[in-house]
């Protein structure tokens, strides 16, 4: 029975789908099973299970398999990487091999001759095989092997060059543009994107090159082969070439941008290169438009907070500030606010450093300090373009603050960010910058302070009774809260994704009076809480009781705030 007939008999595909796939197969000259996979008529696991039963080859779940590391290390690297053959164990002269292609008999025969033993194949999905190969050989393991082979072959003439060779720039470019180096850098980037990383850190140390990914706000060591350090210069040069930077300049910091496309998604990567003790360090910020959530309630904002926030962002004039440390999601919140108010009847202009995402219907300006285009100057200029809503990336100094206040006084709504620990502190920060108290009370509509906490993974979420909780955490119903056990979906962290915790501070008449009297932020915060302001920590506890995050996450992000 052919694979097509088998799948029809099992009700996995229809006769019409088989006819379509066979037509494509005849045009392309490829295998029917691969055409069915590409057309999405069958998933790989279902296909392999059906093939396994037909060919009497068992299908296994690799996450439940114990892999013999000694056998794995003895395997020829090219068969592991290029043919996707994963050794599981060796018993009495029989090597048990996981493969996703039962028809690749040449690879199995080659392995039989090289290892000198009987081969017992089992079936597993290619994604699972690749995941284990990366876990044991590192990201780009095959590419590193190729680079080492090429290096060894080129040095085989026994000649060792000890003198300095000139024309360094040309050599760097040639080295960086080698196909293997290009592939290695691509693999590092693709792995980061697939792991939902927000940043890639390439860090040079003495005798070592580390690669780390920031996933859900926490850095994780990327599993790369230790030999990667031998190609440090080529890797850094390749990244600099992609970002349009000067590869010969190694003494000064440089910033650039890379635009890539992966499976139909356009992704921007911001690149920062800084000279360090043992070479240049690189941080790449991944800006994936498809992962950008522009719905404030999806970001974790509670309904009561959202109702007040919506009233503030739709005010005809004034200033809205979003505060928090770097990486707390301030820009995403401002973009979400803009997406809520933008329409054909209003004009929105932003001044950003840098422009992270392109928003439809919004005029966006990139700050360029080298030519004198600062936040303050950009803000003053765009007021002549008759905007209704203005977003300024950050208020960093008195000049920008003064321009924002003047814009609000002349009938514009201004959104911006500020670096403070909590929302009420934004008022004293503006006073410290030199803004007069009466101008703060006249223009400031509200301040949103925020942090990001990791969400509990839905795949491994479990209820438990904690031994104790902080005094300010309300007792959970039935004494039960939730956590993640750790699974494949969350890389055994117990968390997958993030959500915001918020503190929204709106100005009332009593609070305006305190600002006019230049009272401390602590006194202002006490009055705001008395009037019903929910602090970041209290909002975090609400999300703990709702089963969205854990007490440890709330404590991690709210140690310095009330």
N, C-alpha and C positions, 0 to 999 in steps of 0.2 A: 504494500500500500504506500503511495507517495505521501509526502508531508502534507500536501494540499488536501488529499482525500481524508487523511487522518484528522486534520483540523476540522473539516466539514462534519465528519462522523461524530466528533466530540461536541459539535455545536459552538466551536470557538470562532469560526468564520462562516460566512455564507458563500454559496456558489457564485453569486455576483462578485463578491470581493475577491474570490479566487481567480475569476476570469480577468478582472482588472489587473490583479497582481501578475498574472501570467503574461498579459499584454505588455506590461512594463518590463518584465523579465526578458521578453524577446527583444525589446528595443535596446535594453541596456546590456544584455548578455551576462547578467549577474545571477546569483543563486536565489531561488524562490523564497527560502526562509528569510534571507536578508531583505528582500523586497517587501515581504509582509511586515517585517519589523519597521522598515523605513516609512511605510504607508500608515503605520499605526493600527493595523488590523489585529495585531496580536502583540502582547508584551513578552519580553524576553523570558521571564520566569515560566509563564504558561507554555511557551514554545519549547523550552528546554525540558520541562516536565513531560510533555507529550513525546518529544524525541527520545527522552530517556527510557520511557516505557516501551517504545517501539524498538529501540536498539538494545534494550536490557542493560542500560547504564544508569546507575542510581543518581538522583539529583540530591545535593546536600546543601545545608545551610551553613555557610562558612563561619558565621558568628559563633556556632556551637562546636566548631572543630578545633582540636588542639594541634598546632603546627609544630613539627619537629625542626627547631632552628638549625641543627647540624645538617640536616638534609637540605634545608633551604639554602644554606651557605655553599653547599657542594654543587648546586645546580648551575649550569651555564647561564650567565646573565642574559645573553641574547634570547634564549628560549623563554625565560621568565618574562622579560619586558616585551619583546616583539611578538611572540606567539601566545602570550598570556597563559603560560603553563605554570601552575602553582603547586609545588610538591607539598603534600600534607604529612606523609609518614612513610617509613620504609620498614617492612617486616618480612623476614625470611626471604630476602632477595627480591621482593616485590615492592615497587615504588608506586604509591597511591598519588595520582596527579589530578588536580582540579582543572577543568578546561571549560570554556564557554562555546567551543566549536568541536563537536564530535566528529565532524567530517575532515578535520585537519590531520589526516593520518600520517602525512609526511613529517610533521613536527613530532608526533609521537614516535615514529620510527627513528628519527634522528636522535631523540632523547634516549630511546632504547639502546642504540649503538653507543652513544657517548657515556651513558651511565652503566652499561653492561648488566642490565637487570630487566626483569619482567615489568611491564607497565600495566597498572590497573587504573583506567580513567574513571573519574566521576564528573558530573556536570554541576556547574555553578554559574551565576550571572557574571558577565564581564565587569559590571560595576563593582560587585563584591570582591572579585579577584583583584581589580585595579586598586581598590581601597587597601587591601592587605599588602599588596606589592609596595604601595607608597608608604605604608606604616613601617615596613621592614627595610626597604631600600631607600626611602626618602623621595621627596618630590624631585623629579628630574633625574632619577637614578640611572635610567637608560642613557640619557644625554651625557651625564658625567662619565659613564663607561666609554661612550664613543669619543668624548674629548680626550680621555686618558689614553685610549688606543691610538688616536691620531697623534697625540703628543709623543707617545713612545715610538711610533713608527717614524716620525720626523727626526727623532734624536738617535735613530738606529745607526747612523754613520759613524758614531763614536766621537764626533767633533763637538767640543764644548766651548762656546763662545764666552770669554771672560771680559772682553772690553765692552765699553758702552757703545751701543749702536745708535746712530743718529736717526733723523727723520721720525721722531717718536710719534708725532701726530698721525702720520700715515700708517704706521704699524698698529697703533691703537685702533684706528678705524677698521683696518683689515681684520684684526683680531676680533673686534666687537661684532663685525658683520658676518663672521663665520656662521654657517647654517646651524651648527650645534649650539653655539652660544645664543643665537636668536631663539632657537627652540627651547633652551633651558630657561631663559627669561620669560618667554611666553608661558611655559608650564608653571612657573612660580606665580605669575599673575592669574592664570586660569584657576589654579588651585585656591588662591585667595578669594576669588570671586565666587567659586562654587561653595566655599565655606562661609559665605556671607560676611567676609572680613571688611572692616571699614578702612583699615590701614595695613600697609606692608612695611615692615622695618627691616632694612638690610644694614647690619651693624658689624663693622670690622673690629676684631680684637687681635691680640698678639697670637699668631698661628691659628686663627679661627675666623670664619665668617658666619655670623648667625643670621637667620631669617626668622622673623616672628610676625604673626598675624594678630591683629586686634579684632576679636569676635565678640559682639555684644558688650563692648567696652572693656574687655579684659584681654591682655596679651597672652598668646599661646605660642610656644616654640614650634616652628614648622619643622617637620621631619625631613631634613635635606642631608645628603651624603656628606661626611666630613671632608671628602676630597674637593668640595666646592670652593674651598679657600684658595686652591691653586689657580682658580679662574676669576679671582676677585676683580682684577683690573678690567678684564674683558666684560664681566657682568655689569660693573658700574658704567663703563664706557657705552655699552649697549643701551642702558637705561637713559643715559644722557643724550645719546643720539636720537632715541625715540622722542625725548622731551624737547628736542631742539636746543640743547645746551652746548656750551663750549667744552669739549672733552679735554682740551689741553690745559684749561684753568682748573687747578687743583688746590689753590690757596684761598679762594673766596667762596662764600655760600652762593648757590644758584637756585633759581626756581623756574619750573617749566610745567608743561601740561602735555598729556598724551591722550589721544582719543582712540578708542578701540571699539570693535564690534564683536560680540560673542553671542552666538545662537540668536541672531536677530536683534539683540539689545545693544544700544549704543551706550558706552560707558566712558566717562571722563576720569582721568587719573591725574591728580595734582602731584607734582614731584618736587621735593625739596632735597637738595644735596648740600651737606655741610662737611668741610674738612675736619677730620679727627686725628687722634694720635697715630692710629695704625691704618690710615687710609680714609677714604670718603664714606660717610654714612648717608644713607638714602632713606627717606620716608615717602611712601606713595599713598595718598589719600584717594580711596575709590569712591567715586560719585556715581551711583547707579540710579538713574532717573526712575526706573521701574520699581525700585525698592523704596522710593520716597513716598511716604504716606502724607497726604494733604488733607486728611479728615481729622480734626482735632479730637473727636470722640474716639476714633480708632487709635489715636496716639495715647489714650489713657485718661483724657480729661473727663472728670465727673460732670454730670448734668448740671448741678448747681453752679459749679465753677464755669462751665461752658456758657450758661445763660448770662452771667455777669460779664464774661470775657467778650461775648458777642455784642453786648450793649456798648462796651468800650471801643471795640474795633470799628463799629459802625457810627461812632460819634462824628459830627461834622468837622470838628477841629480839636486839636489837643495833641498830647504826646502819650504813646504807649511804650513802656520799656519792658524788655524781657531780659532777665538777669540769670546768671549762673556761671559756673566754671567752663573752661574750654571743653568741648565735646559733650555738653549737656543737652544738645538739641535745640539751642536758641534759634538758629537760622531756620531749621525745619519748622518750628512753631510760627516764625514770622512769615515764611512762605505759605503755610497753611492759612494764616490770617489773611494774607493777600488774596489767596485763591477764593476765600469766602466773600470778599468785598468787590473783586474785580468784575466789571461788566461793561457793556457798551456805553454806559452813561457817565462813567468816571474815567479819569486818566491817572494811571499809576506809574511812578518813576522810582527806580531804586539806584542807590550808589553803594556798591559792594566791593569788598576786597578779600578774596576774589569773587567773581560771579560763579556760584557753585552749580546752580541749575537754571535752565532757561524756562521761563514761565510764559505761557501764551497770554497775550493781551497786556503784558507788563513791559515797559521800557526800562532796560537795565544798563547801567553804566559801570564800567570797571575802573576802580581807583588806580591812578598811575603817579605815585609820588615823584618819580624821576623827572616828569615833565610839569610837576606842580599841581596835578589834579588830585587834591586831597579830599577827604570827606567834607570838610567845611566849605572848600571852594566849589566842589561839585554840588553841594546842597544849595549854596547861594545862586549858582547858575541855573539849576533846574527849576527854581521858583519862577523864572521868567518864561518857562514852558507851560505855565498854567496847569499844574497838576492838582488833583484833588487829594491823593494819598501819596506820601513820600516815605520810602524806607531807606534809612541810613544804616549801613552795616554795623557800625559801632560808634558810640560816643566816647572818644578817647581823651579829649582835652576841652578846655574852656571855649576855644574857637568853634568847635563842632557843636558843643552844648548851646552856645549863644545862638548859632545859626538855626538849630532845631527849635529853640524857644521862639525866635522871631518868626519862623515858618508857622508855628502853631498859633501865634498871636495874630497872624495875617490870614487866618481862616483855613489852614491846611491841617490834615491829620498826619502825624509823623510817627512811624514805627522805628524803633532802634533797639540796640542791645547795650548792656552795661555789665561790668564784672563786679558783682557783690554777692555776699553769701545768702542774704535773704531779701525779700521784697522791700520792707520798710527802709533798709539801709540805702536804697537808691536815692531817697530824698536827701540824706546827709551827704552822699557822694556828690550830688549835683551842687549842693551848697559849698562843699570843699573845693569844687572846681572853680567856684567864683560866681555861680548863678545866684541872683538875689532871691531871698525867700518868697517875696510877693510874686516873682515870675514863676517859681516852681509851683506855687499854689494855684496860679492862674492858668497854667498850661498842662500840668501833669494830670492825666485822666486815670491812669492805673499802672501798676507794676506787676508783672508775672515772674516769679522766681520758679525755677524748675531744676529737676535732676532726672536722670534716666536710671531705672532699675531693670534688672533682667527678669523676663517672664518665666514662670515655671513651664517646663516642657510638657505639652499636652499628651505626649506619647507615654510618658512614665510618671505622670502626676499621681501622688498618693496622699491619703489623709494620715495624720499622726497627731498624737497628743504631746505637746512640748512639755519639757520638765519645768521651764519657767519662761516668763516673758518680761520685757522691761515694764517698769511701773506705769509709764505713760501709754502703754498699749492696752486698749479695751479688751476685756476677757472675750475670747471667741465663743460662739454658740456651741454648746456641748463640749467645750474644751478642745475642739479639733481645728487644726489648720492644715495647710498643704505644703508639699515639697516635691521635688523631682528626684526619683531614684537614680537616674542616669541610664541612658540607653544609646543606641546607635544614632538616633535622630539628633540628639543633643551632644554627641561626642562625650558621653558619660559625665557631663557637667550638671545635669538636672535643669538646665535653663536653655531656652531657645527663643530668641527675639528680645526686644526691650519695650518698655512703656514708660510714659512720663509720670512723675509725681509733681504736683503743682501747689503753689502758694500765690493766690491772687489778692493783691492789695489795692483797694479802691479808696480814693480820697473822700472823706466826709468833712463836714464843717469843723467838728472837734479836732480832727487830724490836721486840717489846714491851719488851725490856730496853733497847734503844737509846732508845726513847721515854721510858722512866722516867728515863734519864740525861740527858734533854733534848738529845740529839745533834741536829746540823743535818740538814736535809732531804736534803742531798747524801750524807751518810754513810748515812742510812736508805735512800736510793735505791740506793746501791752494794750494800747487803746484799740488797735486794729483787731486783736484777738477778742477783746471785750465786745467789739461790734460784730463778731462772727467770722473773722478771717480764719480759714483752715490753713494751718502751717504745713510745710512740706512733710514733716514727720507724721503729723496726723493724717494727711492724705495717704502717706505710705502705709500706715496701719490699716486704713480703710481697704487698701488693695491687698494687704495680707489677709484680712478677714474675708475678702471676696475670693480668695484662692488664686490670685493673679501673680503674687510674688511671695518672698519669704521674709521673716524678720531680719535675717542676716543681711539681705540686700538693702532693706530700709535703713538699718544701722550703718551700713557701709557708706551710703550716700548722704546721710543726714547727721553725721556726728557733730558738725559745726553749726547746725541750724536748729531752731526750735521746732 
